[in-house]
């Protein structure tokens, strides 16, 4: 398998790696620091809105019909 030299690298991949390295340095080089950094940048996690409960009566379907 042929290896790529630095000049052959995709510019998008290079940018992602540069940003990832910058975030890692800013976080102090620890996973806990990275999680704190990302949480402060993104803000608090939002919960999904509560969903309404389904029907109280089952939807008419042949499988739900009473057996004779």
mmJSON file of the N, C-alpha and C atoms, coordinates in Angstrom:
{"data_MODEL":{"atom_site":{
"group_PDB":["ATOM","ATOM","ATOM","ATOM","ATOM","ATOM","ATOM","ATOM","ATOM","ATOM","ATOM","ATOM","ATOM","ATOM","ATOM","ATOM","ATOM","ATOM","ATOM","ATOM","ATOM","ATOM","ATOM","ATOM","ATOM","ATOM","ATOM","ATOM","ATOM","ATOM","ATOM","ATOM","ATOM","ATOM","ATOM","ATOM","ATOM","ATOM","ATOM","ATOM","ATOM","ATOM","ATOM","ATOM","ATOM","ATOM","ATOM","ATOM","ATOM","ATOM","ATOM","ATOM","ATOM","ATOM","ATOM","ATOM","ATOM","ATOM","ATOM","ATOM","ATOM","ATOM","ATOM","ATOM","ATOM","ATOM","ATOM","ATOM","ATOM","ATOM","ATOM","ATOM","ATOM","ATOM","ATOM","ATOM","ATOM","ATOM","ATOM","ATOM","ATOM","ATOM","ATOM","ATOM","ATOM","ATOM","ATOM","ATOM","ATOM","ATOM","ATOM","ATOM","ATOM","ATOM","ATOM","ATOM","ATOM","ATOM","ATOM","ATOM","ATOM","ATOM","ATOM","ATOM","ATOM","ATOM","ATOM","ATOM","ATOM","ATOM","ATOM","ATOM","ATOM","ATOM","ATOM","ATOM","ATOM","ATOM","ATOM","ATOM","ATOM","ATOM","ATOM","ATOM","ATOM","ATOM","ATOM","ATOM","ATOM","ATOM","ATOM","ATOM","ATOM","ATOM","ATOM","ATOM","ATOM","ATOM","ATOM","ATOM","ATOM","ATOM","ATOM","ATOM","ATOM","ATOM","ATOM","ATOM","ATOM","ATOM","ATOM","ATOM","ATOM","ATOM","ATOM","ATOM","ATOM","ATOM","ATOM","ATOM","ATOM","ATOM","ATOM","ATOM","ATOM","ATOM","ATOM","ATOM","ATOM","ATOM","ATOM","ATOM","ATOM","ATOM","ATOM","ATOM","ATOM","ATOM","ATOM","ATOM","ATOM","ATOM","ATOM","ATOM","ATOM","ATOM","ATOM","ATOM","ATOM","ATOM","ATOM","ATOM","ATOM","ATOM","ATOM","ATOM","ATOM","ATOM","ATOM","ATOM","ATOM","ATOM","ATOM","ATOM"],
"id":[1,2,3,4,5,6,7,8,9,10,11,12,13,14,15,16,17,18,19,20,21,22,23,24,25,26,27,28,29,30,31,32,33,34,35,36,37,38,39,40,41,42,43,44,45,46,47,48,49,50,51,52,53,54,55,56,57,58,59,60,61,62,63,64,65,66,67,68,69,70,71,72,73,74,75,76,77,78,79,80,81,82,83,84,85,86,87,88,89,90,91,92,93,94,95,96,97,98,99,100,101,102,103,104,105,106,107,108,109,110,111,112,113,114,115,116,117,118,119,120,121,122,123,124,125,126,127,128,129,130,131,132,133,134,135,136,137,138,139,140,141,142,143,144,145,146,147,148,149,150,151,152,153,154,155,156,157,158,159,160,161,162,163,164,165,166,167,168,169,170,171,172,173,174,175,176,177,178,179,180,181,182,183,184,185,186,187,188,189,190,191,192,193,194,195,196,197,198,199,200,201,202,203,204],
"type_symbol":["N","C","C","N","C","C","N","C","C","N","C","C","N","C","C","N","C","C","N","C","C","N","C","C","N","C","C","N","C","C","N","C","C","N","C","C","N","C","C","N","C","C","N","C","C","N","C","C","N","C","C","N","C","C","N","C","C","N","C","C","N","C","C","N","C","C","N","C","C","N","C","C","N","C","C","N","C","C","N","C","C","N","C","C","N","C","C","N","C","C","N","C","C","N","C","C","N","C","C","N","C","C","N","C","C","N","C","C","N","C","C","N","C","C","N","C","C","N","C","C","N","C","C","N","C","C","N","C","C","N","C","C","N","C","C","N","C","C","N","C","C","N","C","C","N","C","C","N","C","C","N","C","C","N","C","C","N","C","C","N","C","C","N","C","C","N","C","C","N","C","C","N","C","C","N","C","C","N","C","C","N","C","C","N","C","C","N","C","C","N","C","C","N","C","C","N","C","C","N","C","C","N","C","C"],
"label_atom_id":["N","CA","C","N","CA","C","N","CA","C","N","CA","C","N","CA","C","N","CA","C","N","CA","C","N","CA","C","N","CA","C","N","CA","C","N","CA","C","N","CA","C","N","CA","C","N","CA","C","N","CA","C","N","CA","C","N","CA","C","N","CA","C","N","CA","C","N","CA","C","N","CA","C","N","CA","C","N","CA","C","N","CA","C","N","CA","C","N","CA","C","N","CA","C","N","CA","C","N","CA","C","N","CA","C","N","CA","C","N","CA","C","N","CA","C","N","CA","C","N","CA","C","N","CA","C","N","CA","C","N","CA","C","N","CA","C","N","CA","C","N","CA","C","N","CA","C","N","CA","C","N","CA","C","N","CA","C","N","CA","C","N","CA","C","N","CA","C","N","CA","C","N","CA","C","N","CA","C","N","CA","C","N","CA","C","N","CA","C","N","CA","C","N","CA","C","N","CA","C","N","CA","C","N","CA","C","N","CA","C","N","CA","C","N","CA","C","N","CA","C","N","CA","C","N","CA","C","N","CA","C","N","CA","C","N","CA","C"],
"label_alt_id":[null,null,null,null,null,null,null,null,null,null,null,null,null,null,null,null,null,null,null,null,null,null,null,null,null,null,null,null,null,null,null,null,null,null,null,null,null,null,null,null,null,null,null,null,null,null,null,null,null,null,null,null,null,null,null,null,null,null,null,null,null,null,null,null,null,null,null,null,null,null,null,null,null,null,null,null,null,null,null,null,null,null,null,null,null,null,null,null,null,null,null,null,null,null,null,null,null,null,null,null,null,null,null,null,null,null,null,null,null,null,null,null,null,null,null,null,null,null,null,null,null,null,null,null,null,null,null,null,null,null,null,null,null,null,null,null,null,null,null,null,null,null,null,null,null,null,null,null,null,null,null,null,null,null,null,null,null,null,null,null,null,null,null,null,null,null,null,null,null,null,null,null,null,null,null,null,null,null,null,null,null,null,null,null,null,null,null,null,null,null,null,null,null,null,null,null,null,null,null,null,null,null,null,null],
"label_comp_id":["UNK","UNK","UNK","UNK","UNK","UNK","UNK","UNK","UNK","UNK","UNK","UNK","UNK","UNK","UNK","UNK","UNK","UNK","UNK","UNK","UNK","UNK","UNK","UNK","UNK","UNK","UNK","UNK","UNK","UNK","UNK","UNK","UNK","UNK","UNK","UNK","UNK","UNK","UNK","UNK","UNK","UNK","UNK","UNK","UNK","UNK","UNK","UNK","UNK","UNK","UNK","UNK","UNK","UNK","UNK","UNK","UNK","UNK","UNK","UNK","UNK","UNK","UNK","UNK","UNK","UNK","UNK","UNK","UNK","UNK","UNK","UNK","UNK","UNK","UNK","UNK","UNK","UNK","UNK","UNK","UNK","UNK","UNK","UNK","UNK","UNK","UNK","UNK","UNK","UNK","UNK","UNK","UNK","UNK","UNK","UNK","UNK","UNK","UNK","UNK","UNK","UNK","UNK","UNK","UNK","UNK","UNK","UNK","UNK","UNK","UNK","UNK","UNK","UNK","UNK","UNK","UNK","UNK","UNK","UNK","UNK","UNK","UNK","UNK","UNK","UNK","UNK","UNK","UNK","UNK","UNK","UNK","UNK","UNK","UNK","UNK","UNK","UNK","UNK","UNK","UNK","UNK","UNK","UNK","UNK","UNK","UNK","UNK","UNK","UNK","UNK","UNK","UNK","UNK","UNK","UNK","UNK","UNK","UNK","UNK","UNK","UNK","UNK","UNK","UNK","UNK","UNK","UNK","UNK","UNK","UNK","UNK","UNK","UNK","UNK","UNK","UNK","UNK","UNK","UNK","UNK","UNK","UNK","UNK","UNK","UNK","UNK","UNK","UNK","UNK","UNK","UNK","UNK","UNK","UNK","UNK","UNK","UNK","UNK","UNK","UNK","UNK","UNK","UNK"],
"label_asym_id":["A","A","A","A","A","A","A","A","A","A","A","A","A","A","A","A","A","A","A","A","A","A","A","A","A","A","A","A","A","A","A","A","A","A","A","A","A","A","A","A","A","A","A","A","A","A","A","A","A","A","A","A","A","A","A","A","A","A","A","A","A","A","A","A","A","A","A","A","A","A","A","A","A","A","A","A","A","A","A","A","A","A","A","A","A","A","A","A","A","A","A","A","A","A","A","A","A","A","A","A","A","A","A","A","A","A","A","A","A","A","A","A","A","A","A","A","A","A","A","A","A","A","A","A","A","A","A","A","A","A","A","A","A","A","A","A","A","A","A","A","A","A","A","A","A","A","A","A","A","A","A","A","A","A","A","A","A","A","A","A","A","A","A","A","A","A","A","A","A","A","A","A","A","A","A","A","A","A","A","A","A","A","A","A","A","A","A","A","A","A","A","A","A","A","A","A","A","A","A","A","A","A","A","A"],
"label_entity_id":["1","1","1","1","1","1","1","1","1","1","1","1","1","1","1","1","1","1","1","1","1","1","1","1","1","1","1","1","1","1","1","1","1","1","1","1","1","1","1","1","1","1","1","1","1","1","1","1","1","1","1","1","1","1","1","1","1","1","1","1","1","1","1","1","1","1","1","1","1","1","1","1","1","1","1","1","1","1","1","1","1","1","1","1","1","1","1","1","1","1","1","1","1","1","1","1","1","1","1","1","1","1","1","1","1","1","1","1","1","1","1","1","1","1","1","1","1","1","1","1","1","1","1","1","1","1","1","1","1","1","1","1","1","1","1","1","1","1","1","1","1","1","1","1","1","1","1","1","1","1","1","1","1","1","1","1","1","1","1","1","1","1","1","1","1","1","1","1","1","1","1","1","1","1","1","1","1","1","1","1","1","1","1","1","1","1","1","1","1","1","1","1","1","1","1","1","1","1","1","1","1","1","1","1"],
"label_seq_id":[1,1,1,2,2,2,3,3,3,4,4,4,5,5,5,6,6,6,7,7,7,8,8,8,9,9,9,10,10,10,11,11,11,12,12,12,13,13,13,14,14,14,15,15,15,16,16,16,17,17,17,18,18,18,19,19,19,20,20,20,21,21,21,22,22,22,23,23,23,24,24,24,25,25,25,26,26,26,27,27,27,28,28,28,29,29,29,30,30,30,31,31,31,32,32,32,33,33,33,34,34,34,35,35,35,36,36,36,37,37,37,38,38,38,39,39,39,40,40,40,41,41,41,42,42,42,43,43,43,44,44,44,45,45,45,46,46,46,47,47,47,48,48,48,49,49,49,50,50,50,51,51,51,52,52,52,53,53,53,54,54,54,55,55,55,56,56,56,57,57,57,58,58,58,59,59,59,60,60,60,61,61,61,62,62,62,63,63,63,64,64,64,65,65,65,66,66,66,67,67,67,68,68,68],
"pdbx_PDB_ins_code":[null,null,null,null,null,null,null,null,null,null,null,null,null,null,null,null,null,null,null,null,null,null,null,null,null,null,null,null,null,null,null,null,null,null,null,null,null,null,null,null,null,null,null,null,null,null,null,null,null,null,null,null,null,null,null,null,null,null,null,null,null,null,null,null,null,null,null,null,null,null,null,null,null,null,null,null,null,null,null,null,null,null,null,null,null,null,null,null,null,null,null,null,null,null,null,null,null,null,null,null,null,null,null,null,null,null,null,null,null,null,null,null,null,null,null,null,null,null,null,null,null,null,null,null,null,null,null,null,null,null,null,null,null,null,null,null,null,null,null,null,null,null,null,null,null,null,null,null,null,null,null,null,null,null,null,null,null,null,null,null,null,null,null,null,null,null,null,null,null,null,null,null,null,null,null,null,null,null,null,null,null,null,null,null,null,null,null,null,null,null,null,null,null,null,null,null,null,null,null,null,null,null,null,null],
"Cartn_x":[0.839,0.0,0.887,0.553,1.345,0.964,1.957,1.679,1.675,0.92,0.83,1.862,2.431,3.328,2.488,3.083,2.36,1.752,2.386,1.895,0.672,0.447,-0.675,-1.95,-1.892,-3.033,-4.197,-5.383,-6.603,-6.704,-6.997,-7.065,-8.15,-9.238,-10.304,-9.811,-9.136,-8.593,-7.556,-6.723,-5.703,-6.352,-7.441,-8.119,-8.752,-9.384,-10.002,-8.931,-7.802,-6.713,-6.144,-6.035,-5.521,-6.47,-7.769,-8.762,-8.79,-8.711,-8.703,-7.483,-6.322,-5.104,-5.227,-5.827,-6.017,-6.957,-8.054,-8.986,-8.306,-7.496,-6.808,-5.837,-5.121,-4.197,-4.966,-6.067,-6.871,-7.461,-7.735,-8.368,-7.366,-6.094,-5.082,-4.627,-5.05,-4.595,-5.244,-6.404,-7.117,-8.527,-9.088,-10.452,-11.436,-11.238,-12.135,-12.079,-10.885,-10.755,-11.423,-11.309,-11.949,-13.465,-14.014,-15.462,-15.924,-15.174,-15.53,-15.485,-14.429,-14.281,-15.443,-15.789,-16.885,-18.216,-18.414,-19.664,-19.793,-18.701,-18.765,-18.993,-18.459,-18.658,-20.067,-20.628,-21.95,-23.065,-22.781,-23.829,-24.403,-25.347,-25.913,-26.679,-26.713,-27.449,-28.933,-29.606,-31.058,-31.76,-32.805,-33.604,-34.639,-34.984,-36.023,-37.361,-38.239,-39.546,-40.32,-41.126,-41.913,-42.906,-43.042,-43.977,-45.334,-46.354,-47.704,-47.885,-48.644,-48.899,-49.755,-49.633,-50.382,-51.856,-52.565,-54.003,-54.254,-55.358,-55.71,-56.395,-56.959,-57.617,-56.684,-56.426,-55.522,-56.043,-55.133,-55.467,-56.106,-57.206,-57.844,-56.896,-56.615,-55.712,-56.165,-56.082,-56.568,-55.918,-54.69,-54.019,-54.554,-55.253,-55.813,-57.264,-57.833,-59.241,-59.397,-60.531,-60.765,-60.931,-60.483,-60.596,-61.986,-62.535,-63.883,-63.903],
"Cartn_y":[-1.174,0.0,1.241,2.18,3.385,4.396,4.991,6.01,7.376,8.277,9.637,10.526,11.429,12.415,13.61,14.504,15.668,16.511,16.6,17.408,16.826,15.521,14.852,14.878,15.397,15.325,16.208,15.697,16.422,17.671,18.835,20.066,20.018,19.319,19.217,18.405,17.301,16.459,17.251,18.012,18.819,19.845,20.471,21.474,20.827,19.677,18.966,18.6,18.087,17.716,18.934,20.06,21.28,21.753,21.759,22.192,21.234,19.943,18.946,19.139,19.38,19.605,20.88,21.922,23.184,22.99,22.27,21.996,21.18,20.213,19.357,20.196,21.126,22.001,22.904,23.499,24.391,23.654,22.369,21.613,21.088,21.308,20.843,19.424,18.839,17.518,16.371,16.622,15.543,15.421,14.238,14.015,14.834,14.864,15.64,17.121,17.627,19.016,19.285,18.341,18.491,18.53,17.654,17.652,18.968,19.489,20.787,21.894,21.906,22.933,22.887,21.687,21.564,21.956,21.616,21.982,23.499,24.179,25.636,26.294,25.704,26.28,26.032,24.871,24.512,24.997,25.264,25.62,24.359,24.525,23.35,22.47,21.187,20.24,20.524,20.459,20.685,19.354,19.247,18.027,18.154,17.029,17.012,17.337,18.039,18.346,17.063,17.124,15.955,15.623,14.359,13.925,13.658,13.891,13.587,12.083,11.628,10.191,9.751,8.494,7.929,7.776,7.176,6.968,6.008,6.207,5.288,4.048,4.169,3.04,2.571,1.262,0.781,1.131,1.394,1.691,0.447,0.63,-0.542,-1.223,-2.462,-3.238,-4.688,-5.425,-6.809,-7.628,-7.32,-8.057,-7.74,-6.619,-6.221,-6.667,-7.266,-7.672,-8.844,-8.871,-9.993,-11.291,-12.365,-13.669,-14.25,-14.916,-15.492,-16.699],
"Cartn_z":[0.0,0.0,0.0,-0.801,-0.943,0.142,0.784,1.803,1.152,1.748,1.212,1.881,1.119,1.702,2.163,2.904,3.423,2.295,1.162,0.058,-0.62,-0.462,-1.112,-0.27,0.955,1.862,1.391,1.558,1.208,2.093,1.526,2.326,3.408,3.161,4.159,5.354,5.069,6.135,6.939,6.256,6.938,7.862,7.412,8.24,9.468,9.289,10.416,11.434,10.971,11.883,12.606,11.916,12.534,13.638,13.349,14.337,15.52,15.252,16.327,17.237,16.65,17.443,18.271,17.707,18.426,19.62,19.413,20.512,21.607,21.217,22.19,23.034,22.387,23.136,24.09,23.615,24.455,25.66,25.507,26.578,27.597,27.363,28.296,28.017,26.929,26.541,27.296,27.871,28.562,27.999,28.119,27.633,28.465,29.788,30.651,30.282,30.014,29.607,28.28,27.36,26.056,26.198,27.041,27.25,27.868,28.838,29.446,28.404,27.587,26.558,25.569,25.113,24.149,24.774,26.044,26.714,26.847,27.151,27.282,25.922,24.875,23.536,23.018,23.321,22.807,23.709,24.959,25.902,26.521,27.419,28.089,27.115,27.429,26.592,26.714,25.589,25.589,25.522,26.284,26.241,25.135,24.578,23.549,24.204,23.506,24.094,24.396,25.436,25.824,24.705,24.44,23.399,24.018,23.226,23.694,23.702,24.64,24.731,23.556,23.225,22.111,22.435,21.544,21.717,22.874,23.573,24.65,24.098,22.901,22.248,21.139,21.051,20.007,18.61,17.746,16.36,15.735,14.965,14.365,13.381,13.659,12.833,12.92,11.856,11.903,13.012,13.361,14.433,15.806,15.953,17.249,17.427,16.397,16.461,17.45,18.161,19.096,18.33,18.923,18.269,18.487,17.49,17.633,18.544],
"occupancy":[1.0,1.0,1.0,1.0,1.0,1.0,1.0,1.0,1.0,1.0,1.0,1.0,1.0,1.0,1.0,1.0,1.0,1.0,1.0,1.0,1.0,1.0,1.0,1.0,1.0,1.0,1.0,1.0,1.0,1.0,1.0,1.0,1.0,1.0,1.0,1.0,1.0,1.0,1.0,1.0,1.0,1.0,1.0,1.0,1.0,1.0,1.0,1.0,1.0,1.0,1.0,1.0,1.0,1.0,1.0,1.0,1.0,1.0,1.0,1.0,1.0,1.0,1.0,1.0,1.0,1.0,1.0,1.0,1.0,1.0,1.0,1.0,1.0,1.0,1.0,1.0,1.0,1.0,1.0,1.0,1.0,1.0,1.0,1.0,1.0,1.0,1.0,1.0,1.0,1.0,1.0,1.0,1.0,1.0,1.0,1.0,1.0,1.0,1.0,1.0,1.0,1.0,1.0,1.0,1.0,1.0,1.0,1.0,1.0,1.0,1.0,1.0,1.0,1.0,1.0,1.0,1.0,1.0,1.0,1.0,1.0,1.0,1.0,1.0,1.0,1.0,1.0,1.0,1.0,1.0,1.0,1.0,1.0,1.0,1.0,1.0,1.0,1.0,1.0,1.0,1.0,1.0,1.0,1.0,1.0,1.0,1.0,1.0,1.0,1.0,1.0,1.0,1.0,1.0,1.0,1.0,1.0,1.0,1.0,1.0,1.0,1.0,1.0,1.0,1.0,1.0,1.0,1.0,1.0,1.0,1.0,1.0,1.0,1.0,1.0,1.0,1.0,1.0,1.0,1.0,1.0,1.0,1.0,1.0,1.0,1.0,1.0,1.0,1.0,1.0,1.0,1.0,1.0,1.0,1.0,1.0,1.0,1.0,1.0,1.0,1.0,1.0,1.0,1.0],
"B_iso_or_equiv":[0.0,0.0,0.0,0.0,0.0,0.0,0.0,0.0,0.0,0.0,0.0,0.0,0.0,0.0,0.0,0.0,0.0,0.0,0.0,0.0,0.0,0.0,0.0,0.0,0.0,0.0,0.0,0.0,0.0,0.0,0.0,0.0,0.0,0.0,0.0,0.0,0.0,0.0,0.0,0.0,0.0,0.0,0.0,0.0,0.0,0.0,0.0,0.0,0.0,0.0,0.0,0.0,0.0,0.0,0.0,0.0,0.0,0.0,0.0,0.0,0.0,0.0,0.0,0.0,0.0,0.0,0.0,0.0,0.0,0.0,0.0,0.0,0.0,0.0,0.0,0.0,0.0,0.0,0.0,0.0,0.0,0.0,0.0,0.0,0.0,0.0,0.0,0.0,0.0,0.0,0.0,0.0,0.0,0.0,0.0,0.0,0.0,0.0,0.0,0.0,0.0,0.0,0.0,0.0,0.0,0.0,0.0,0.0,0.0,0.0,0.0,0.0,0.0,0.0,0.0,0.0,0.0,0.0,0.0,0.0,0.0,0.0,0.0,0.0,0.0,0.0,0.0,0.0,0.0,0.0,0.0,0.0,0.0,0.0,0.0,0.0,0.0,0.0,0.0,0.0,0.0,0.0,0.0,0.0,0.0,0.0,0.0,0.0,0.0,0.0,0.0,0.0,0.0,0.0,0.0,0.0,0.0,0.0,0.0,0.0,0.0,0.0,0.0,0.0,0.0,0.0,0.0,0.0,0.0,0.0,0.0,0.0,0.0,0.0,0.0,0.0,0.0,0.0,0.0,0.0,0.0,0.0,0.0,0.0,0.0,0.0,0.0,0.0,0.0,0.0,0.0,0.0,0.0,0.0,0.0,0.0,0.0,0.0,0.0,0.0,0.0,0.0,0.0,0.0],
"pdbx_formal_charge":[null,null,null,null,null,null,null,null,null,null,null,null,null,null,null,null,null,null,null,null,null,null,null,null,null,null,null,null,null,null,null,null,null,null,null,null,null,null,null,null,null,null,null,null,null,null,null,null,null,null,null,null,null,null,null,null,null,null,null,null,null,null,null,null,null,null,null,null,null,null,null,null,null,null,null,null,null,null,null,null,null,null,null,null,null,null,null,null,null,null,null,null,null,null,null,null,null,null,null,null,null,null,null,null,null,null,null,null,null,null,null,null,null,null,null,null,null,null,null,null,null,null,null,null,null,null,null,null,null,null,null,null,null,null,null,null,null,null,null,null,null,null,null,null,null,null,null,null,null,null,null,null,null,null,null,null,null,null,null,null,null,null,null,null,null,null,null,null,null,null,null,null,null,null,null,null,null,null,null,null,null,null,null,null,null,null,null,null,null,null,null,null,null,null,null,null,null,null,null,null,null,null,null,null],
"auth_seq_id":[1,1,1,2,2,2,3,3,3,4,4,4,5,5,5,6,6,6,7,7,7,8,8,8,9,9,9,10,10,10,11,11,11,12,12,12,13,13,13,14,14,14,15,15,15,16,16,16,17,17,17,18,18,18,19,19,19,20,20,20,21,21,21,22,22,22,23,23,23,24,24,24,25,25,25,26,26,26,27,27,27,28,28,28,29,29,29,30,30,30,31,31,31,32,32,32,33,33,33,34,34,34,35,35,35,36,36,36,37,37,37,38,38,38,39,39,39,40,40,40,41,41,41,42,42,42,43,43,43,44,44,44,45,45,45,46,46,46,47,47,47,48,48,48,49,49,49,50,50,50,51,51,51,52,52,52,53,53,53,54,54,54,55,55,55,56,56,56,57,57,57,58,58,58,59,59,59,60,60,60,61,61,61,62,62,62,63,63,63,64,64,64,65,65,65,66,66,66,67,67,67,68,68,68],
"auth_comp_id":["UNK","UNK","UNK","UNK","UNK","UNK","UNK","UNK","UNK","UNK","UNK","UNK","UNK","UNK","UNK","UNK","UNK","UNK","UNK","UNK","UNK","UNK","UNK","UNK","UNK","UNK","UNK","UNK","UNK","UNK","UNK","UNK","UNK","UNK","UNK","UNK","UNK","UNK","UNK","UNK","UNK","UNK","UNK","UNK","UNK","UNK","UNK","UNK","UNK","UNK","UNK","UNK","UNK","UNK","UNK","UNK","UNK","UNK","UNK","UNK","UNK","UNK","UNK","UNK","UNK","UNK","UNK","UNK","UNK","UNK","UNK","UNK","UNK","UNK","UNK","UNK","UNK","UNK","UNK","UNK","UNK","UNK","UNK","UNK","UNK","UNK","UNK","UNK","UNK","UNK","UNK","UNK","UNK","UNK","UNK","UNK","UNK","UNK","UNK","UNK","UNK","UNK","UNK","UNK","UNK","UNK","UNK","UNK","UNK","UNK","UNK","UNK","UNK","UNK","UNK","UNK","UNK","UNK","UNK","UNK","UNK","UNK","UNK","UNK","UNK","UNK","UNK","UNK","UNK","UNK","UNK","UNK","UNK","UNK","UNK","UNK","UNK","UNK","UNK","UNK","UNK","UNK","UNK","UNK","UNK","UNK","UNK","UNK","UNK","UNK","UNK","UNK","UNK","UNK","UNK","UNK","UNK","UNK","UNK","UNK","UNK","UNK","UNK","UNK","UNK","UNK","UNK","UNK","UNK","UNK","UNK","UNK","UNK","UNK","UNK","UNK","UNK","UNK","UNK","UNK","UNK","UNK","UNK","UNK","UNK","UNK","UNK","UNK","UNK","UNK","UNK","UNK","UNK","UNK","UNK","UNK","UNK","UNK","UNK","UNK","UNK","UNK","UNK","UNK"],
"auth_asym_id":["A","A","A","A","A","A","A","A","A","A","A","A","A","A","A","A","A","A","A","A","A","A","A","A","A","A","A","A","A","A","A","A","A","A","A","A","A","A","A","A","A","A","A","A","A","A","A","A","A","A","A","A","A","A","A","A","A","A","A","A","A","A","A","A","A","A","A","A","A","A","A","A","A","A","A","A","A","A","A","A","A","A","A","A","A","A","A","A","A","A","A","A","A","A","A","A","A","A","A","A","A","A","A","A","A","A","A","A","A","A","A","A","A","A","A","A","A","A","A","A","A","A","A","A","A","A","A","A","A","A","A","A","A","A","A","A","A","A","A","A","A","A","A","A","A","A","A","A","A","A","A","A","A","A","A","A","A","A","A","A","A","A","A","A","A","A","A","A","A","A","A","A","A","A","A","A","A","A","A","A","A","A","A","A","A","A","A","A","A","A","A","A","A","A","A","A","A","A","A","A","A","A","A","A"],
"auth_atom_id":["N","CA","C","N","CA","C","N","CA","C","N","CA","C","N","CA","C","N","CA","C","N","CA","C","N","CA","C","N","CA","C","N","CA","C","N","CA","C","N","CA","C","N","CA","C","N","CA","C","N","CA","C","N","CA","C","N","CA","C","N","CA","C","N","CA","C","N","CA","C","N","CA","C","N","CA","C","N","CA","C","N","CA","C","N","CA","C","N","CA","C","N","CA","C","N","CA","C","N","CA","C","N","CA","C","N","CA","C","N","CA","C","N","CA","C","N","CA","C","N","CA","C","N","CA","C","N","CA","C","N","CA","C","N","CA","C","N","CA","C","N","CA","C","N","CA","C","N","CA","C","N","CA","C","N","CA","C","N","CA","C","N","CA","C","N","CA","C","N","CA","C","N","CA","C","N","CA","C","N","CA","C","N","CA","C","N","CA","C","N","CA","C","N","CA","C","N","CA","C","N","CA","C","N","CA","C","N","CA","C","N","CA","C","N","CA","C","N","CA","C","N","CA","C","N","CA","C","N","CA","C","N","CA","C","N","CA","C"],
"pdbx_PDB_model_num":[1,1,1,1,1,1,1,1,1,1,1,1,1,1,1,1,1,1,1,1,1,1,1,1,1,1,1,1,1,1,1,1,1,1,1,1,1,1,1,1,1,1,1,1,1,1,1,1,1,1,1,1,1,1,1,1,1,1,1,1,1,1,1,1,1,1,1,1,1,1,1,1,1,1,1,1,1,1,1,1,1,1,1,1,1,1,1,1,1,1,1,1,1,1,1,1,1,1,1,1,1,1,1,1,1,1,1,1,1,1,1,1,1,1,1,1,1,1,1,1,1,1,1,1,1,1,1,1,1,1,1,1,1,1,1,1,1,1,1,1,1,1,1,1,1,1,1,1,1,1,1,1,1,1,1,1,1,1,1,1,1,1,1,1,1,1,1,1,1,1,1,1,1,1,1,1,1,1,1,1,1,1,1,1,1,1,1,1,1,1,1,1,1,1,1,1,1,1,1,1,1,1,1,1]
}}}
